[in-house]
Structures are given as structure tokens and as C-alpha cells.
Amino acid sequence: MVGEVATSSRNGDGLIVRLTIPARPEYITLCRLALTGIGRLRAMSDELLADLKLALTEAASNSVRHAYAGEHVGVVEISYELLPDRLVIEVTDDGEGFDPAEAHVPPEELSEGGLGIAIIRAIADDVQIGAQPSGKGSRLRFEKALD
């Protein structure tokens, strides 16, 4: 895949935007740009938007770095759900997945490479990590209340 696909729709209460990117580091910027655009639809401080971009970058980077082994390049899907009171972001892939118990390492035991989940937990109000409903790949969902 050499491009990306973005779609949007409305649910009963808000807007949902879906972005599919190749699992390559250079495409993570597109995830951040989409979030910047969504951030313009609601009153959001620059600090909050910067925090959300950081959390999104960590989540997407985990999928890009760990989901697909060897030469195989899969895709990463990002869903942004803008609701009246919160923003929900979900990052999924169809890669190898990981053990969700590894995401609960105490902060003092984290290595430099394991800080991403801790950063997301510090920024978000709610974080869910695990396999996709199909059991394949991984799913990281986080939400943040909007003022």
C-alpha cells in the first residue's frame, strides 16, 4: 500500500474519522495531522492537543514497530471518534499482537522502549489494550475528556 485512506461518518452524537496507513514510521505524521484537523472542530487547548498527539504517536509507533515481522508491511488503522464531551482514539493492526499483561509494568521497571504505554496512560482518562475482537492483531483504545 502506498497511500492512505481517510473516511468520516457521523454517529448519533459525533464524528468518526478512520485513517488507514502503511505500518511505516513516515506515515505517523499523517495520524498527527488528522488529529490536528479534528482538534479544530472543538475548543481544545494547545497543551491538550499536544498531549493527544504524543499519545497517538506512541500508540501508532507501537503498531509500526512491533506488529509486523520481517519484510512484511501491514497496515495500521486509526479511528478518531469526536463526541460532545470526549475524544476516543483507537489504533489497531493485524500483526502479531502482544501480551496485554506486559503493558502493566510498574513505571520504575520500564525501559526506554517501554515508556509508550506509560505515557498514554498518563495522558488519557481511560486506556484499553488487547487483541482485536477477532483475536488477531492488537487494539489500543484511549479516550480523553474535552473541556
Summary of the structure (lengths in Angstrom):
residues: 147
radius of gyration: 14.7
end to end distance: 37.7
largest distance: 43.3
contacts: 431
relative contact order: 0.19
helix: 38%
strand: 29%
